[in-house]
Amino acid sequence: MTYVNKEAFLHLKERYNQINVIDVGAARASFMKELLGVYEREDIYSVGLDPINHHTSAKPGGPIIDRTQDQYDLFMQCGVDNVGIITSRTFYINSDDQASSFSKLKLENLSTDKSDKDKYWYPSGEFYKIRNIANVAENVPVYPLEEVIKQHFGYATNLIHFIKIDAEGKDLDVIKSIEDKTLRKRVKFVTMECPNRIPRFEEESTKPECINYMQSKNFKIFTDMDYEDDPANGQPMSDIVFINGEDI
């Protein structure tokens, strides 16, 4: 998802000296590292959420220097889903830990055949790795995002300038956990990952479903990065940045 957000960051920089951001599915904090290419650290209030407190490094493959929690003003080791109250769920930790999810992978939609455009292609080594559940974590806390906003962003007039979501099959459910008034009146940008037509995870919403929902809340497409159009990638999925249709 890194790089799809750059134009939105620049748009914000033209209008706001300081911003509030939420990173759902923080992983190794690539979102924050990208954002710091536009904003100074002291001008960002950031909340990161992930069931795993990953090790992070200054660059891919480099030495571990810290953990995900060190990249944010507040890090919550929890999940986010469309739940009415704070609850707990089973979390499936994949051998590729950044493919971990509250939903199970649809293994029938994965393939080692790059020519099969109706499946997600992985090289054979990655294919067998991503199919493997390394661990199952029980009773992982799960919040509705509305609760996170209420607890950590104060007054109803405070904007959340950017919400980034990479929740491995739960992206639209994360958005649905925000109350309608909050989403329409307090959120400027939302970015999410979605399958173009073939879900990778059980009960995952597709790109048309994500677009239809966001448009129903008066959000417009700002950037649409369709990886199926990229010969170097080719995966049938997209990262989409939405902007609030109101000038909030």
NUPAFI-751626 format. One record per residue: residue number from 1; residue in three letters; x negated, z negated, y negated of N, C-alpha, C in turn. Coordinates in Angstrom, 3 decimals, padded with zeros to 6 digits, always signed. Each point is the difference from the previous one (the first is absolute). Example, Ala and Ser with C-alpha at 12.3 -4.5 7.8 and 13.67 -1.06 7.14 Angstrom:
REM NUPAFI-751626
PT     i    aa        npx        npz        npy       capx       capz       capy        cpx        cpz        cpy
PT     1   ALA   -013.190   -007.800   +005.690   +000.890   +000.000   -001.190   -000.900   +000.000   -001.200
PT     2   SER   +000.350   +000.720   -001.050   -000.820   -000.060   -001.190   +000.770   -000.730   -001.090
REM end
This chain:
REM NUPAFI-751626
PT     i    aa        npx        npz        npy       capx       capz       capy        cpx        cpz        cpy
PT     1   MET   -000.819   +000.000   +001.201   +000.819   +000.000   -001.201   -000.861   +000.000   -001.262
PT     2   THR   -001.272   -000.274   +000.137   -000.881   +000.021   -001.149   -000.009   +001.391   -000.629
PT     3   TYR   -000.077   +000.090   -001.305   -000.074   +001.204   -000.824   +001.377   +000.540   -000.394
PT     4   VAL   +001.045   -000.248   +000.768   +001.317   +000.499   -000.391   +000.506   -000.703   -001.257
PT     5   ASN   -000.538   -001.185   -000.287   +000.502   -000.819   -001.106   -000.695   +000.244   -001.337
PT     6   LYS   -001.062   +000.772   -000.011   -000.859   +000.100   -001.191   +000.771   +000.440   -001.238
PT     7   GLU   +000.813   +001.037   +000.100   +000.731   +000.488   -001.173   +000.974   -001.049   -000.524
PT     8   ALA   +000.604   -000.749   +000.910   +000.905   -001.068   -000.430   -000.774   -001.104   -000.720
PT     9   PHE   -001.179   -000.333   +000.483   -000.830   -001.006   -000.675   -000.337   +000.448   -001.421
PT    10   LEU   -000.365   +001.265   -000.145   -000.343   +000.524   -001.325   +001.223   -000.003   -000.916
PT    11   HIS   +001.160   +000.302   +000.568   +001.251   -000.059   -000.764   +000.235   -001.417   -000.527
PT    12   LEU   -000.215   -000.987   +000.850   +000.164   -001.389   -000.419   -001.017   -000.384   -001.072
PT    13   LYS   -001.229   +000.453   +000.173   -001.069   -000.370   -000.928   +000.290   +000.466   -001.412
PT    14   GLU   +000.702   +001.118   -000.133   +000.361   +000.510   -001.319   +001.033   -000.880   -000.698
PT    15   ARG   +000.703   -000.830   +000.780   +001.143   -000.738   -000.543   -000.154   -001.521   +000.055
PT    16   TYR   -000.805   -000.493   +000.938   -000.096   -001.449   +000.203   -001.467   -000.416   +000.099
PT    17   ASN   -000.369   -001.004   -000.783   -001.362   -000.524   +000.072   -000.183   -000.928   +001.192
PT    18   GLN   +001.079   -000.676   +000.395   -000.047   -000.910   +001.143   +001.175   +000.302   +000.926
PT    19   ILE   -000.219   -000.137   +001.303   +001.044   +000.371   +000.957   +000.124   -001.035   +001.121
PT    20   ASN   +001.179   -000.005   +000.614   +000.289   -000.803   +001.184   +000.194   +000.941   +001.189
PT    21   VAL   -000.639   -000.305   +001.126   +000.111   +000.872   +001.168   +000.237   -000.823   +001.261
PT    22   ILE   +000.671   +000.639   +000.963   +000.216   -000.581   +001.327   -000.507   +000.999   +001.025
PT    23   ASP   -000.793   -000.481   +000.938   -000.568   +000.840   +001.052   +000.514   -000.491   +001.351
PT    24   VAL   +000.990   +000.707   +000.556   +000.586   -000.369   +001.292   -000.690   +000.812   +001.095
PT    25   GLY   -000.610   -000.703   +000.931   -000.854   +000.658   +000.983   -001.375   +000.190   -000.611
PT    26   ALA   -000.552   -001.107   -000.476   -001.234   +000.048   -000.791   -001.188   +000.535   +000.787
PT    27   ALA   -000.023   -000.263   +001.312   -001.100   +000.454   +000.864   -001.350   -000.387   -000.606
PT    28   ARG   -000.868   +000.991   -000.243   -001.327   -000.299   -000.538   -000.089   +000.254   -001.510
PT    29   ALA   +001.146   -000.108   -000.649   +000.086   -000.006   -001.469   -000.451   +001.305   -000.639
PT    30   SER   +000.194   +001.134   +000.670   -000.385   +001.285   -000.602   +000.807   +000.286   -001.263
PT    31   PHE   +001.252   -000.467   -000.032   +000.832   +000.181   -001.198   -000.644   -000.676   -001.202
PT    32   MET   -000.453   -001.233   +000.175   -000.614   -000.722   -001.108   -001.309   +000.648   -000.423
PT    33   LYS   -000.769   +000.481   +000.951   -001.266   +000.641   -000.332   +000.238   +001.261   -000.822
PT    34   GLU   +001.062   +000.741   +000.338   +000.346   +001.187   -000.778   +000.485   -000.383   -001.397
PT    35   LEU   +000.840   -001.016   -000.073   +000.537   -000.440   -001.283   -001.107   -000.460   -000.945
PT    36   LEU   -001.040   -000.607   +000.553   -001.108   -000.489   -000.822   -000.849   +001.134   -000.572
PT    37   GLY   +000.273   +001.222   +000.420   -000.630   +001.148   -000.630   +000.663   +000.374   -001.311
PT    38   VAL   +001.158   -000.615   -000.287   +000.753   +000.303   -001.223   +000.141   -001.238   -000.883
PT    39   TYR   +000.271   -001.144   +000.611   +000.201   -001.253   -000.727   -001.140   -000.976   +000.271
PT    40   GLU   -000.280   -000.847   -000.976   -000.916   -001.111   +000.213   +000.717   -001.087   +000.801
PT    41   ARG   -000.768   -000.750   +000.761   +000.587   -001.015   +000.879   +000.820   -001.023   -000.771
PT    42   GLU   -000.457   -000.383   -001.165   +000.695   -001.041   -000.772   +001.322   +000.498   -000.588
PT    43   ASP   +000.245   +001.301   +000.056   +001.239   +000.565   -000.543   +001.055   +000.246   +001.081
PT    44   ILE   -000.262   -000.486   +001.199   +000.923   +000.186   +001.126   +000.402   -001.360   +000.554
PT    45   TYR   +001.307   -000.215   +000.165   +000.458   -001.123   +000.817   +000.492   +000.599   +001.304
PT    46   SER   -000.616   -000.409   +001.104   +000.251   +000.659   +001.282   +000.427   -000.992   +001.067
PT    47   VAL   +000.989   +000.428   +000.789   +000.432   -000.740   +001.182   -000.145   +000.933   +001.198
PT    48   GLY   -000.778   -000.410   +000.978   -000.184   +000.768   +001.224   +000.664   -000.704   +001.169
PT    49   LEU   +000.609   +000.791   +000.883   +000.680   -000.562   +001.174   -000.406   +000.772   +001.249
PT    50   ASP   -000.346   -000.738   +001.046   -000.338   +000.620   +001.277   -000.009   -001.093   +001.068
PT    51   PRO   +000.528   +000.283   +001.184   -000.069   -000.997   +001.068   -001.418   -000.283   +000.482
PT    52   ILE   -000.937   +000.907   -000.315   -001.396   -000.159   +000.405   -000.860   -000.155   -001.244
PT    53   ASN   -000.881   -000.986   +000.009   -000.982   -000.161   -001.071   -001.264   +000.748   +000.433
PT    54   HIS   -000.027   +001.301   -000.269   -001.059   +000.878   +000.499   -001.349   -000.343   -000.621
PT    55   HIS   -001.052   +000.353   +000.736   -001.326   +000.038   -000.601   -000.082   +001.251   -000.859
PT    56   THR   -000.698   -000.076   -001.123   -000.172   +001.160   -000.874   -001.480   +000.172   -000.314
PT    57   SER   -000.359   +001.205   -000.424   -001.382   +000.283   -000.380   +000.010   +000.826   -001.269
PT    58   ALA   -001.151   +000.095   -000.643   -000.093   +000.734   -001.247   +000.223   +001.490   +000.210
PT    59   LYS   -000.323   +000.510   +001.170   +000.219   +001.403   +000.325   +000.230   +000.115   +001.503
PT    60   PRO   +000.675   +001.083   +000.442   +000.279   +000.142   +001.430   -001.271   -000.077   +000.828
PT    61   GLY   +000.050   -000.834   +001.023   -001.152   -000.153   +000.879   -001.071   -000.925   -000.534
PT    62   GLY   +000.195   -000.492   -001.207   -000.997   -000.870   -000.603   +000.124   -001.427   +000.497
PT    63   PRO   -000.896   -000.871   -000.440   +000.052   -001.400   +000.439   +001.255   -000.701   -000.505
PT    64   ILE   +000.522   -000.901   +000.807   +001.164   -000.791   -000.407   -000.426   -000.960   -001.103
PT    65   ILE   +000.693   +000.049   -001.102   -000.365   -000.868   -001.117   +001.081   -001.019   -000.325
PT    66   ASP   +001.230   +000.269   +000.414   +001.068   -000.945   -000.297   +001.208   +000.337   +000.862
PT    67   ARG   +001.150   -000.550   -000.363   +001.221   +000.248   +000.750   +001.071   +000.523   -000.953
PT    68   THR   +001.098   +000.477   +000.574   +001.063   +000.556   -000.824   +000.425   -000.974   -001.092
PT    69   GLN   +000.118   -001.276   +000.345   +000.507   -000.990   -000.948   -000.847   -000.085   -001.265
PT    70   ASP   -001.264   +000.382   +000.079   -000.890   -000.103   -001.152   +000.237   +001.085   -001.044
PT    71   GLN   +000.811   +000.997   +000.330   +000.204   +001.135   -000.895   +001.196   -000.175   -000.941
PT    72   TYR   +000.766   -001.074   +000.186   +001.260   -000.166   -000.726   +000.055   -001.346   -000.714
PT    73   ASP   +000.799   -000.068   -001.050   +000.248   -001.288   -000.635   +000.737   -000.925   +000.961
PT    74   LEU   +000.897   +000.589   +000.781   +000.729   -000.754   +001.015   +000.093   +000.855   +001.253
PT    75   PHE   -000.406   -000.555   +001.136   +000.156   +000.692   +001.277   +000.916   -000.824   +000.892
PT    76   MET   +001.041   +000.664   +000.519   +000.939   -000.648   +000.900   -000.172   +000.612   +001.391
PT    77   GLN   -000.403   -000.830   +000.950   -000.185   +000.501   +001.364   +001.361   -000.038   +000.706
PT    78   CYS   +000.750   +001.072   -000.214   +001.365   +000.078   +000.506   +000.425   +001.461   +000.046
PT    79   GLY   +001.169   +000.243   +000.581   +000.588   +001.322   -000.022   +001.134   +000.064   -001.007
PT    80   VAL   +000.478   +001.230   -000.243   +001.148   +000.229   -000.869   +000.956   +000.926   +000.733
PT    81   ASP   +001.284   -000.349   -000.033   +001.000   +000.822   +000.680   +001.349   -000.226   -000.679
PT    82   ASN   +000.962   +000.798   +000.375   +001.334   -000.100   -000.582   +000.762   -001.142   +000.667
PT    83   VAL   -000.369   -001.211   -000.386   +000.619   -001.212   +000.528   +000.629   -000.761   -001.160
PT    84   GLY   +001.059   -000.710   +000.271   +000.695   -000.719   -001.066   -000.705   -001.266   -000.439
PT    85   ILE   -000.707   -000.633   +000.935   -000.709   -001.250   -000.279   -001.373   +000.051   +000.661
PT    86   ILE   -000.871   -000.920   -000.405   -001.316   -000.089   +000.636   +000.201   -000.354   +001.473
PT    87   THR   -000.638   +000.764   +000.872   +000.179   -000.193   +001.433   -001.335   +000.223   +000.700
PT    88   SER   +000.016   +000.251   +001.295   -001.226   +000.303   +000.728   +000.292   +001.078   +001.032
PT    89   ARG   -001.039   +000.765   +000.330   +000.129   +001.116   +000.924   -001.243   +000.101   +000.882
PT    90   THR   +000.139   +000.771   +001.072   -001.142   +000.346   +000.842   -000.747   +001.166   -000.637
PT    91   PHE   -001.323   -000.106   -000.043   -000.846   +001.019   -000.618   -000.949   +000.550   +001.047
PT    92   TYR   -000.019   +001.339   +000.130   -000.815   +000.669   +001.017   -001.317   +000.451   -000.628
PT    93   ILE   -001.086   -000.615   +000.443   -001.322   +000.292   -000.553   -000.652   +001.092   +000.840
PT    94   ASN   -000.181   +001.150   -000.613   -000.541   +001.169   +000.669   -001.522   -000.084   +000.092
PT    95   SER   -000.568   +000.714   +000.976   -001.462   +000.087   +000.082   -000.581   +000.607   -001.271
PT    96   ASP   +000.732   +000.915   -000.621   -000.280   +000.434   -001.367   +000.834   -000.910   -000.890
PT    97   ASP   -000.612   -001.055   -000.530   +000.802   -001.062   -000.615   +000.834   +000.475   -001.182
PT    98   GLN   -000.384   +001.108   -000.628   +000.797   +000.496   -001.117   +001.238   +000.775   +000.455
PT    99   ALA   +000.182   +000.138   +001.321   +001.229   +000.577   +000.559   +000.890   -001.090   +000.583
PT   100   SER   -000.309   -001.250   -000.299   +000.803   -001.124   +000.475   +001.333   -000.032   -000.734
PT   101   SER   +001.030   -000.515   +000.675   +001.336   +000.091   -000.590   +000.952   -000.987   +000.653
PT   102   PHE   +001.129   -000.236   -000.679   +001.106   -000.734   +000.609   +000.812   +000.910   +000.914
PT   103   SER   -000.258   +001.294   -000.072   +000.669   +000.971   +000.870   -001.005   +000.574   +000.992
PT   104   LYS   +000.476   +000.394   +001.150   -000.866   +000.621   +000.992   -000.139   +001.493   -000.286
PT   105   LEU   -001.182   +000.536   +000.300   -000.226   +001.426   -000.130   +000.876   +000.774   +000.983
PT   106   LYS   +000.445   +001.178   -000.423   +000.699   +000.913   +000.893   -001.069   +000.878   +000.670
PT   107   LEU   -000.478   -000.443   +001.135   -001.147   +000.639   +000.642   +000.262   +001.454   +000.343
PT   108   GLU   +001.261   +000.335   +000.232   +000.332   +001.383   +000.342   -000.207   +000.954   -001.178
PT   109   ASN   -000.185   -000.549   -001.208   -000.210   +000.840   -001.178   -001.468   +000.088   -000.404
PT   110   LEU   -000.889   -000.485   +000.860   -001.443   +000.094   -000.234   -000.597   +001.003   +000.979
PT   111   SER   -001.063   +000.678   -000.405   -000.568   +001.044   +000.851   -001.484   +000.182   -000.286
PT   112   THR   -000.721   +000.555   +000.971   -001.391   +000.424   -000.203   -000.078   +001.503   -000.262
PT   113   ASP   +001.150   +000.659   -000.043   +000.073   +001.448   -000.202   +000.287   +000.300   -001.471
PT   114   LYS   -001.007   +000.430   -000.721   +000.141   +000.225   -001.433   +000.964   +001.136   -000.314
PT   115   SER   +000.227   +000.888   +000.938   +000.902   +001.132   -000.233   +001.469   -000.400   +000.091
PT   116   ASP   +000.275   -001.184   +000.520   +001.376   -000.470   +000.124   +000.434   -000.591   -001.337
PT   117   LYS   +000.705   +000.794   -000.798   +000.358   -000.402   -001.356   +001.158   -000.992   -000.045
PT   118   ASP   +000.603   -000.280   +001.136   +001.103   -000.954   +000.042   -000.438   -001.373   +000.497
PT   119   LYS   -001.315   -000.216   +000.017   -000.522   -001.305   +000.388   -001.179   -000.367   -000.896
PT   120   TYR   -000.360   -001.272   +000.023   -001.144   -000.482   -000.762   -001.249   +000.176   +000.847
PT   121   TRP   -000.952   +000.721   -000.562   -001.213   +000.330   +000.741   -001.097   -001.027   -000.254
PT   122   TYR   -000.674   -000.388   +001.110   -001.170   -000.871   -000.085   -001.064   +000.521   +000.957
PT   123   PRO   -001.274   -000.036   -000.382   -001.060   +000.295   +000.969   +000.125   -000.945   +001.187
PT   124   SER   -000.475   +000.424   +001.149   +000.261   -000.745   +001.234   -000.416   -001.464   -000.093
PT   125   GLY   -001.159   -000.288   -000.618   -000.434   -001.395   -000.113   +000.958   -000.832   -000.825
PT   126   GLU   +000.424   +000.533   -001.147   +000.951   -000.712   -000.852   +001.380   -000.066   +000.647
PT   127   PHE   +000.351   +001.054   +000.734   +001.304   +000.060   +000.654   +000.187   -001.177   +000.954
PT   128   TYR   -000.986   -000.247   +000.820   +000.137   -001.090   +000.962   -000.138   -001.368   -000.664
PT   129   LYS   -000.734   -000.036   -001.112   -000.128   -001.256   -000.738   +001.314   -000.375   -000.673
PT   130   ILE   +000.635   +000.978   -000.661   +001.204   -000.306   -000.769   +001.183   -000.317   +000.907
PT   131   ARG   -000.040   +000.430   +001.235   +001.080   -000.283   +000.937   -000.068   -001.416   +000.575
PT   132   ASN   -001.094   -000.689   -000.283   -000.245   -001.290   +000.643   +000.357   -001.176   -000.908
PT   133   ILE   +000.885   -000.856   +000.488   +000.311   -001.245   -000.703   -001.040   -001.041   +000.403
PT   134   ALA   -000.817   -000.404   -000.972   -001.084   -000.939   +000.292   +000.488   -001.437   +000.074
PT   135   ASN   +001.046   -000.303   -000.781   +000.482   -001.380   -000.050   +001.433   +000.001   -000.533
PT   136   VAL   +000.730   -001.030   +000.324   +001.355   -000.179   -000.517   +000.053   -001.357   -000.688
PT   137   ALA   +000.322   +000.019   -001.293   +000.090   -001.237   -000.776   +001.468   -000.397   -000.135
PT   138   GLU   +000.318   -001.179   +000.456   +001.375   -000.497   -000.086   +000.200   -000.790   -001.286
PT   139   ASN   +001.237   -000.032   -000.453   +000.402   -000.847   -001.141   -000.793   +000.276   -001.276
PT   140   VAL   -000.228   +001.279   -000.267   -000.651   +000.387   -001.254   +001.037   -000.071   -001.121
PT   141   PRO   -000.294   -000.690   -001.099   +000.992   -000.110   -001.081   +000.315   +001.355   -000.619
PT   142   VAL   +001.274   +000.205   -000.287   +000.480   +001.253   -000.585   +000.882   -000.327   -001.208
PT   143   TYR   -000.315   +000.624   -001.136   +000.723   -000.227   -001.250   +000.767   +001.253   -000.404
PT   144   PRO   +001.144   -000.162   -000.653   +000.537   +001.122   -000.773   -000.840   +000.131   -001.265
PT   145   LEU   -000.237   +001.219   -000.461   -000.852   +000.166   -001.176   +000.637   -000.615   -001.244
PT   146   GLU   +001.310   -000.060   -000.023   +000.694   -000.650   -001.119   -000.473   -001.444   -000.164
PT   147   GLU   -000.207   -000.695   +001.093   -000.447   -001.389   -000.052   -001.417   -000.097   -000.554
PT   148   VAL   -000.857   +000.921   +000.385   -001.368   +000.030   -000.527   +000.025   +000.202   -001.509
PT   149   ILE   +000.832   +000.899   -000.458   +000.114   +000.270   -001.436   +000.505   -001.234   -000.740
PT   150   LYS   +001.025   -000.636   +000.533   +000.551   -001.189   -000.651   -001.023   -001.126   -000.079
PT   151   GLN   -000.769   -000.174   +001.061   -000.944   -001.112   +000.042   -001.238   +000.225   -000.859
PT   152   HIS   -000.443   +001.252   -000.124   -001.329   +000.230   -000.548   -000.053   +000.900   -001.234
PT   153   PHE   +001.149   +000.481   -000.460   -000.004   +000.833   -001.201   +000.923   -000.533   -001.084
PT   154   GLY   +000.404   -001.226   +000.133   +000.623   -000.712   -001.099   +001.286   +000.596   -000.525
PT   155   TYR   +000.080   +000.066   -001.305   +001.238   +000.337   -000.692   +000.492   +001.400   +000.341
PT   156   ALA   +001.303   +000.170   -000.095   +000.628   +001.278   +000.345   -000.451   +001.140   -000.904
PT   157   THR   -000.614   -000.326   -001.130   -000.475   +001.047   -000.917   -001.391   +000.507   +000.371
PT   158   ASN   -000.701   -000.688   +000.906   -001.346   +000.418   +000.379   +000.048   +001.241   +000.876
PT   159   LEU   -000.707   +001.043   -000.405   -000.038   +001.225   +000.779   -000.947   -000.130   +001.188
PT   160   ILE   +000.342   +000.678   +001.091   -000.949   +000.278   +001.074   -000.326   +001.480   -000.166
PT   161   HIS   -001.196   +000.258   -000.462   -000.346   +001.364   -000.381   -000.231   +000.909   +001.203
PT   162   PHE   -000.443   -000.580   +001.100   -000.280   +000.835   +001.169   +000.203   -000.811   +001.277
PT   163   ILE   +000.776   +000.567   +000.932   +000.115   -000.555   +001.349   -000.515   +001.054   +000.961
PT   164   LYS   -001.076   -000.313   +000.692   -000.523   +000.885   +001.034   +000.409   -000.539   +001.367
PT   165   ILE   +000.540   +000.887   +000.839   +000.465   -000.409   +001.331   -000.649   +000.876   +001.060
PT   166   ASP   -000.641   -000.636   +000.946   -000.520   +000.692   +001.191   +000.211   -000.966   +001.157
PT   167   ALA   +001.249   -000.042   +000.462   +000.433   -001.059   +000.919   +000.232   +000.503   +001.418
PT   168   GLU   -000.625   +001.118   +000.340   +000.008   +000.498   +001.373   +001.397   +000.000   +000.616
PT   169   GLY   +000.824   +000.890   -000.529   +001.345   +000.168   +000.541   +001.084   -000.770   -000.720
PT   170   LYS   -000.389   -000.870   -000.929   +000.975   -000.860   -000.670   +000.116   +000.269   -001.500
PT   171   ASP   -000.555   +001.104   -000.472   -000.108   +000.209   -001.442   +001.354   -000.034   -000.707
PT   172   LEU   +000.963   +000.764   +000.501   +001.305   +000.013   -000.665   +000.706   -001.341   +000.141
PT   173   ASP   -000.185   -000.683   +001.124   +000.595   -001.326   +000.171   -000.550   -000.989   -001.021
PT   174   VAL   -001.285   +000.153   -000.345   -000.591   -000.861   -001.030   +000.725   +000.200   -001.325
PT   175   ILE   +000.204   +001.251   -000.388   +000.709   +000.287   -001.257   +001.424   -000.525   +000.039
PT   176   LYS   +000.654   +000.139   +001.141   +001.385   -000.465   +000.117   +000.116   -001.517   -000.104
PT   177   SER   -001.122   -000.704   +000.120   +000.027   -001.459   -000.119   -000.076   -000.463   -001.454
PT   178   ILE   -000.029   +000.960   -000.945   +000.043   -000.315   -001.430   +001.435   +000.170   -000.484
PT   179   GLU   +000.499   -000.969   -000.746   +001.352   +000.114   -000.550   +000.089   +001.181   -000.951
PT   180   ASP   +001.170   +000.613   -000.049   +000.202   +001.223   -000.764   -000.385   -000.176   -001.469
PT   181   LYS   +000.423   -001.074   -000.614   -000.289   -000.223   -001.416   -001.499   -000.137   -000.240
PT   182   THR   -000.682   -000.700   +000.898   -001.449   -000.171   -000.137   -000.711   +001.335   +000.090
PT   183   LEU   +000.365   +000.794   +000.995   -000.641   +001.300   +000.188   +000.219   +000.904   -001.204
PT   184   ARG   +001.212   +000.061   -000.493   +000.334   +000.917   -001.099   -000.568   -000.447   -001.343
PT   185   LYS   -000.071   -001.312   -000.231   -000.329   -000.507   -001.326   -001.414   -000.562   -000.140
PT   186   ARG   -000.690   -000.231   +001.133   -001.293   -000.672   -000.105   -001.162   +000.756   +000.646
PT   187   VAL   +000.283   +001.058   +000.748   -001.050   +000.701   +000.746   -000.224   +001.387   -000.594
PT   188   LYS   -001.253   +000.295   -000.353   -000.334   +001.291   -000.618   -000.354   +001.057   +001.048
PT   189   PHE   -000.972   -000.297   +000.867   -000.452   +000.950   +001.025   +000.110   -000.618   +001.387
PT   190   VAL   +000.318   +000.836   +000.976   -000.041   -000.378   +001.419   -000.689   +001.116   +000.755
PT   191   THR   -000.931   -000.354   +000.864   -000.581   +001.003   +000.891   +000.207   -000.444   +001.437
PT   192   MET   +000.342   +000.955   +000.867   +000.231   -000.318   +001.401   -000.461   +001.135   +000.896
PT   193   GLU   -000.263   -000.356   +001.249   -000.391   +000.958   +001.027   +001.210   +000.260   +000.889
PT   194   CYS   +000.256   +001.268   +000.319   +001.152   +000.297   +000.844   -000.262   +001.238   +000.859
PT   195   PRO   +000.559   +000.013   +001.203   -000.136   +001.182   +000.856   +000.878   +001.128   -000.523
PT   196   ASN   -000.496   +001.219   +000.047   +000.781   +001.123   -000.506   +001.315   +000.168   +000.764
PT   197   ARG   -000.064   -000.127   +001.333   +001.207   +000.163   +000.817   -000.087   -000.735   +001.330
PT   198   ILE   -001.219   -000.325   +000.443   -000.212   -000.602   +001.313   -000.521   -001.422   -000.196
PT   199   PRO   +000.755   -001.007   +000.371   -000.487   -001.377   -000.206   -001.163   -000.349   +000.919
PT   200   ARG   -000.975   -000.728   -000.556   -001.083   -000.549   +000.832   +000.412   -001.314   +000.625
PT   201   PHE   +000.889   -000.729   -000.680   +000.409   -001.321   +000.459   +001.495   -000.015   +000.293
PT   202   GLU   +000.396   -000.922   +000.829   +001.417   -000.166   +000.303   +000.767   -000.341   -001.275
PT   203   GLU   +001.138   +000.660   -000.195   +000.903   -000.245   -001.132   -000.649   +000.281   -001.357
PT   204   GLU   -000.997   +000.865   -000.035   -000.653   +000.353   -001.262   +000.823   +001.034   -000.757
PT   205   SER   +000.136   -000.185   -001.303   +000.744   +000.939   -000.840   -000.848   +001.226   -000.319
PT   206   THR   +000.631   +001.174   -000.015   -000.705   +001.246   -000.263   -000.068   +000.291   -001.501
PT   207   LYS   -000.776   +001.008   -000.338   -000.189   +000.385   -001.406   +001.319   +000.295   -000.709
PT   208   PRO   +000.904   +000.811   +000.586   +001.278   +000.226   -000.695   +000.787   -001.288   -000.235
PT   209   GLU   -000.046   -000.921   +000.948   +000.714   -001.268   -000.172   -000.609   -000.822   -001.125
PT   210   CYS   -001.340   -000.019   -000.084   -000.676   -000.739   -001.070   +000.316   +000.599   -001.362
PT   211   ILE   -000.064   +001.316   -000.096   +000.280   +000.666   -001.270   +001.453   -000.231   -000.421
PT   212   ASN   +000.918   +000.151   +000.926   +001.420   -000.182   -000.330   +000.282   -001.407   -000.505
PT   213   TYR   -000.626   -000.996   +000.645   +000.236   -001.385   -000.422   -000.566   -000.231   -001.398
PT   214   MET   -001.225   +000.433   -000.222   -000.617   -000.240   -001.302   +000.742   +000.746   -001.109
PT   215   GLN   +000.443   +001.196   +000.265   +000.766   +000.733   -001.008   +001.337   -000.677   -000.290
PT   216   SER   +000.575   -000.634   +001.014   +001.262   -000.723   -000.220   -000.202   -001.207   -000.911
PT   217   LYS   -001.242   -000.458   -000.121   -000.332   -001.124   -000.888   -000.607   +000.480   -001.319
PT   218   ASN   +000.132   +001.297   -000.281   -000.461   +000.611   -001.242   -001.527   +000.070   -000.093
PT   219   PHE   -000.675   +000.151   +001.146   -001.437   +000.264   +000.014   -000.236   +001.477   +000.290
PT   220   LYS   -001.007   +000.561   -000.661   -000.340   +001.409   +000.153   -001.378   +000.139   +000.642
PT   221   ILE   -000.211   +001.121   +000.673   -001.312   +000.251   +000.595   -001.007   +000.284   -001.113
PT   222   PHE   -001.081   -000.762   -000.010   -001.083   +000.178   -000.971   -001.148   +000.785   +000.643
PT   223   THR   -000.360   -000.371   +001.224   -001.031   +000.696   +000.772   +000.434   +000.034   +001.461
PT   224   ASP   -000.172   +001.133   +000.642   +000.337   +000.150   +001.421   -001.202   +000.617   +000.703
PT   225   MET   -000.720   -000.816   +000.758   -001.154   +000.481   +000.753   +000.425   +000.212   +001.455
PT   226   ASP   +000.242   +001.257   +000.365   +000.450   +000.368   +001.339   -001.224   +000.389   +000.822
PT   227   TYR   -000.373   -000.842   +000.955   -001.221   +000.225   +000.766   +000.129   +001.163   +000.977
PT   228   GLU   +001.217   +000.409   +000.259   +000.205   +001.149   +000.880   -000.503   +001.283   -000.652
PT   229   ASP   -000.072   +000.017   -001.321   -000.487   +001.170   -000.738   -001.515   +000.012   -000.129
PT   230   ASP   -000.650   -001.051   +000.469   -001.452   -000.126   -000.114   -000.641   +000.369   +001.339
PT   231   PRO   -000.710   +001.129   +000.092   -000.594   +000.409   +001.275   -000.957   -001.033   +000.580
PT   232   ALA   -000.620   -000.795   -000.863   -000.938   -001.009   +000.477   +000.701   -001.209   +000.600
PT   233   ASN   +001.304   -000.118   -000.259   +000.759   -001.142   +000.499   +001.086   +000.470   +000.961
PT   234   GLY   +001.011   +000.645   -000.544   +001.028   +000.625   +000.823   +001.048   -000.920   +000.576
PT   235   GLN   -000.084   -001.307   -000.281   +000.984   -000.923   +000.574   +001.360   +000.199   -000.664
PT   236   PRO   +001.089   -000.071   +000.778   +001.342   +000.210   -000.568   +000.523   -001.227   -000.737
PT   237   MET   -000.710   -000.376   -001.063   +000.375   -001.174   -000.779   -000.406   +000.192   -001.455
PT   238   SER   +000.558   -000.831   -000.869   -000.246   +000.119   -001.434   -000.164   -001.372   -000.636
PT   239   ASP   -000.761   -000.024   -001.083   -000.019   -001.130   -000.923   +000.706   +000.451   -001.265
PT   240   ILE   +001.003   -000.758   -000.423   +000.797   +000.382   -001.167   -000.043   -001.113   -001.040
PT   241   VAL   -000.270   +000.385   -001.242   +000.084   -000.922   -001.129   +001.291   +000.300   -000.745
PT   242   PHE   +000.819   -001.033   -000.189   +001.252   +000.121   -000.745   -000.128   -000.724   -001.330
PT   243   ILE   +000.641   +000.548   -001.032   +000.035   -000.638   -001.308   +001.445   -000.296   -000.376
PT   244   ASN   +000.197   -001.148   -000.619   +001.330   -000.387   -000.449   +000.527   +001.013   -001.016
PT   245   GLY   +001.235   +000.451   +000.192   +000.596   +000.972   -000.910   +000.329   -000.562   -001.365
PT   246   GLU   +000.050   -001.325   -000.101   +000.213   -000.637   -001.296   -001.338   -000.325   -000.643
PT   247   ASP   -000.042   +000.045   -001.300   -001.220   -000.305   -000.736   -000.086   -001.509   -000.195
PT   248   ILE   -000.398   -000.692   +001.055   -000.056   -001.468   -000.067   -001.374   -000.452   -000.480
REM end
